[in-house]
Amino acid sequence: MIHGEKALGLILARGGSKGLPGKNIRPLRGKPLVAWTVEVAKQSKYLDAVVISTDSSDIARAAEAAGAEAPFLRPAELASDTATSIDAILHALSFLQAQNRHYDYLVLLEPTSPLREVSDIDGALDTLAASKALSIVSVCQATTIHPSFMYFMGEGGALRPFLPDVAVGLRRQATSPVFFLEGTVYAARTSSIAERRSFYHDQTIGFEVPKWKSLEIDDEIDFLHVEAVMKHRGIGQ
């Protein structure tokens, strides 16, 4: 609980993945990818339950072994390439409500961001609860991918600046900080999920994480990057 209100940690993990087949149960530094998210969520001082929503019995078993609840298998229509995360979230909330389990906060944790720490989960919830916002999402400061250094490529490979008024040769130190959305943590007032159908709206605030945590696993190269960071930081086997 946080300030007397209940918080649910929800993990969404589909069985199908075109970028990296089987990624959610692929071994990463000694344990299945999904287990990293479950174990960190279980350390939270605020989450009253950690539940996984998946269409895969293999993923469900791996998550349960790490300490999560797997009270249902997600319907196939909510696990397709065209299904939205919000629909899967609303399905999970509806299932739990039917069991008389109600939560004031929903924290979405994606297995593809295994570098998160428990301080990210609890810090985001602390920040959200202390604000008047309805949701909070993790962000990372853009440096080498700052839009001031981005270009469109046209016919024949011709380049033109993404931001047309940026001076040529601009130094990175002279740019204003901008942030990109990443996947470490999403949290929201549960009451706002159905109404807004998004974590991103005019009542959303940001929770900054460092660059090394912002890596997300969508393909083989991402997996290797995360594995290298974990090894460098002494995380896992």
C-alpha positions as CSV (number, residue, x, y, z in Angstrom):
1,M,0.0,0.0,0.0
2,I,1.0,3.6,-0.5
3,H,-0.7,6.2,1.8
4,G,-3.4,3.6,2.6
5,E,-4.2,2.9,-1.0
6,K,-3.6,-0.3,-2.8
7,A,-1.2,-0.7,-5.8
8,L,-1.1,-3.5,-8.4
9,G,2.0,-4.4,-10.3
10,L,0.9,-5.8,-13.7
11,I,3.3,-7.5,-16.1
12,L,2.3,-7.9,-19.7
13,A,4.1,-10.6,-21.6
14,R,2.9,-12.0,-24.9
15,G,4.0,-15.4,-26.2
16,G,4.5,-14.1,-29.7
17,S,7.5,-11.9,-30.6
18,K,8.6,-11.4,-34.2
19,G,11.7,-9.4,-33.3
20,L,13.1,-12.0,-30.9
21,P,11.0,-15.2,-30.7
22,G,10.6,-16.6,-27.2
23,K,12.3,-13.6,-25.6
24,N,10.2,-13.4,-22.4
25,I,11.5,-16.8,-21.3
26,R,14.9,-16.6,-22.9
27,P,17.6,-17.0,-20.3
28,L,19.4,-13.8,-19.4
29,R,22.3,-13.9,-16.9
30,G,21.0,-17.0,-15.3
31,K,17.2,-16.6,-15.3
32,P,14.3,-16.2,-17.8
33,L,13.9,-12.6,-19.0
34,V,10.4,-12.2,-17.3
35,A,11.9,-13.3,-14.0
36,W,14.0,-10.1,-13.7
37,T,10.8,-8.0,-13.7
38,V,8.9,-10.2,-11.3
39,E,11.7,-10.4,-8.7
40,V,12.2,-6.6,-8.7
41,A,8.5,-6.0,-8.4
42,K,8.3,-8.4,-5.5
43,Q,10.8,-6.2,-3.6
44,S,8.6,-3.1,-3.8
45,K,7.3,-1.8,-0.5
46,Y,4.2,-0.5,-2.2
47,L,2.9,-3.2,-4.5
48,D,0.2,-5.3,-2.9
49,A,0.2,-7.9,-5.7
50,V,2.3,-8.8,-8.7
51,V,0.2,-10.3,-11.5
52,I,1.2,-11.4,-15.0
53,S,-1.1,-11.2,-18.0
54,T,0.1,-13.6,-20.7
55,D,-1.3,-15.9,-23.4
56,S,1.5,-18.4,-22.9
57,S,1.5,-21.1,-20.3
58,D,5.3,-21.3,-20.5
59,I,5.6,-17.6,-19.6
60,A,3.0,-18.0,-16.9
61,R,5.0,-20.8,-15.3
62,A,8.2,-18.9,-15.5
63,A,6.6,-15.9,-13.8
64,E,5.0,-18.0,-11.1
65,A,8.3,-19.6,-10.4
66,A,9.8,-16.1,-9.8
67,G,6.9,-15.2,-7.4
68,A,4.2,-13.6,-9.6
69,E,0.5,-14.6,-9.7
70,A,-0.8,-16.0,-13.0
71,P,-4.5,-16.2,-12.3
72,F,-5.6,-16.4,-15.9
73,L,-4.3,-16.8,-19.5
74,R,-5.0,-13.8,-21.7
75,P,-7.5,-14.4,-24.5
76,A,-5.9,-14.8,-27.9
77,E,-7.6,-11.6,-29.3
78,L,-5.8,-9.6,-26.6
79,A,-2.4,-11.1,-27.5
80,S,-2.3,-10.4,-31.2
81,D,0.0,-7.9,-33.0
82,T,-2.9,-5.5,-33.2
83,A,-4.1,-5.8,-29.6
84,T,-3.3,-2.8,-27.4
85,S,-1.7,-2.8,-24.0
86,I,-4.6,-0.8,-22.6
87,D,-7.1,-3.5,-23.6
88,A,-4.9,-6.1,-21.9
89,I,-4.7,-4.0,-18.8
90,L,-8.5,-3.4,-18.7
91,H,-9.0,-7.2,-19.1
92,A,-6.7,-7.9,-16.1
93,L,-8.4,-5.3,-13.9
94,S,-11.8,-6.6,-14.8
95,F,-10.8,-10.2,-14.0
96,L,-9.4,-9.1,-10.6
97,Q,-12.4,-6.9,-9.8
98,A,-14.6,-9.9,-10.4
99,Q,-12.7,-11.5,-7.6
100,N,-13.4,-8.5,-5.4
101,R,-9.8,-7.3,-5.8
102,H,-9.7,-3.5,-6.3
103,Y,-6.6,-1.3,-6.7
104,D,-6.1,2.4,-6.5
105,Y,-2.9,2.4,-8.5
106,L,-1.8,0.4,-11.5
107,V,1.9,0.0,-12.2
108,L,2.7,-1.5,-15.6
109,L,6.1,-3.3,-15.8
110,E,7.3,-4.6,-19.1
111,P,9.7,-7.6,-19.1
112,T,11.6,-6.0,-22.0
113,S,13.1,-3.5,-19.5
114,P,15.0,-5.8,-17.2
115,L,17.5,-3.2,-15.9
116,R,14.9,-1.4,-13.6
117,E,15.5,-1.4,-9.9
118,V,13.0,-1.4,-7.1
119,S,13.8,2.2,-6.4
120,D,12.4,3.0,-9.9
121,I,9.0,1.4,-9.0
122,D,8.8,2.9,-5.5
123,G,10.2,6.3,-6.6
124,A,7.7,6.6,-9.4
125,L,4.8,5.8,-7.1
126,D,6.1,8.2,-4.4
127,T,6.3,11.0,-7.1
128,L,2.8,10.2,-8.5
129,A,1.1,10.0,-5.1
130,A,2.7,13.4,-4.1
131,S,1.4,15.1,-7.2
132,K,-1.9,16.0,-8.7
133,A,-1.1,14.1,-11.9
134,L,-3.0,11.0,-13.0
135,S,-0.1,9.1,-14.4
136,I,3.7,9.0,-14.5
137,V,6.0,7.4,-17.1
138,S,9.7,6.9,-17.1
139,V,11.8,9.0,-19.5
140,C,15.5,9.3,-20.3
141,Q,17.4,12.4,-21.4
142,A,18.3,12.4,-25.1
143,T,21.9,13.2,-25.8
144,T,23.3,11.6,-29.0
145,I,19.7,11.2,-30.3
146,H,18.8,14.8,-29.6
147,P,16.4,16.0,-32.4
148,S,18.9,18.9,-33.1
149,F,21.2,16.3,-34.6
150,M,18.6,14.3,-36.6
151,Y,17.9,14.5,-40.3
152,F,15.4,13.4,-42.8
153,M,16.8,11.5,-45.8
154,G,15.2,12.3,-49.1
155,E,15.6,11.3,-52.7
156,G,19.1,10.3,-53.7
157,G,20.1,10.3,-50.0
158,A,19.8,14.0,-49.6
159,L,19.8,15.1,-46.0
160,R,17.7,17.9,-44.4
161,P,17.6,18.8,-40.7
162,F,14.7,17.5,-38.7
163,L,14.7,20.9,-36.9
164,P,15.2,23.4,-39.8
165,D,16.2,26.3,-37.6
166,V,19.1,24.6,-35.9
167,A,22.5,26.0,-36.6
168,V,25.1,23.8,-38.4
169,G,27.8,22.7,-36.0
170,L,25.7,23.2,-32.9
171,R,27.5,21.9,-29.8
172,R,25.6,19.3,-27.7
173,Q,26.2,21.4,-24.6
174,A,24.2,24.3,-26.2
175,T,21.0,22.3,-26.7
176,S,18.0,22.4,-24.3
177,P,17.4,19.0,-22.6
178,V,14.7,16.9,-24.2
179,F,13.6,13.4,-23.1
180,F,12.4,10.3,-24.8
181,L,9.8,7.8,-23.5
182,E,11.2,4.5,-22.4
183,G,9.9,1.4,-20.7
184,T,11.2,1.2,-17.1
185,V,7.9,2.0,-15.4
186,Y,4.4,3.3,-16.1
187,A,2.0,4.1,-13.2
188,A,-1.5,5.6,-13.1
189,R,-4.5,6.1,-11.0
190,T,-6.5,3.0,-11.8
191,S,-9.7,5.1,-12.2
192,S,-8.0,7.1,-15.0
193,I,-7.0,4.0,-17.1
194,A,-10.4,3.3,-18.6
195,E,-11.2,7.0,-19.1
196,R,-7.9,8.1,-20.7
197,R,-7.0,4.7,-22.3
198,S,-3.3,5.8,-22.1
199,F,-0.6,6.6,-19.7
200,Y,0.3,9.6,-21.9
201,H,-2.0,12.7,-21.7
202,D,-2.2,16.2,-20.2
203,Q,-2.1,14.8,-16.7
204,T,1.1,12.8,-17.1
205,I,4.4,13.6,-15.4
206,G,7.9,12.2,-16.1
207,F,10.2,10.0,-14.0
208,E,13.8,10.3,-15.2
209,V,16.0,7.3,-15.4
210,P,19.7,7.1,-16.4
211,K,20.7,6.0,-19.9
212,W,21.9,2.5,-18.9
213,K,18.4,1.6,-17.6
214,S,16.7,2.8,-20.7
215,L,17.7,-0.2,-22.8
216,E,14.7,-2.2,-24.0
217,I,14.8,-5.6,-25.6
218,D,13.1,-5.9,-28.9
219,D,15.6,-7.8,-30.9
220,E,18.9,-9.8,-30.7
221,I,21.1,-6.7,-30.6
222,D,19.1,-5.2,-27.8
223,F,19.4,-8.5,-25.9
224,L,23.2,-8.5,-26.3
225,H,23.4,-4.9,-25.2
226,V,21.4,-5.5,-22.0
227,E,23.4,-8.7,-21.3
228,A,26.7,-6.7,-21.6
229,V,25.5,-4.0,-19.3
230,M,24.4,-6.6,-16.7
231,K,27.8,-8.3,-16.9
232,H,29.6,-5.0,-16.6
233,R,27.6,-4.0,-13.5
234,G,27.8,-7.5,-11.9
235,I,24.1,-8.3,-12.2
236,G,23.2,-11.9,-12.4
237,Q,25.5,-14.9,-13.1
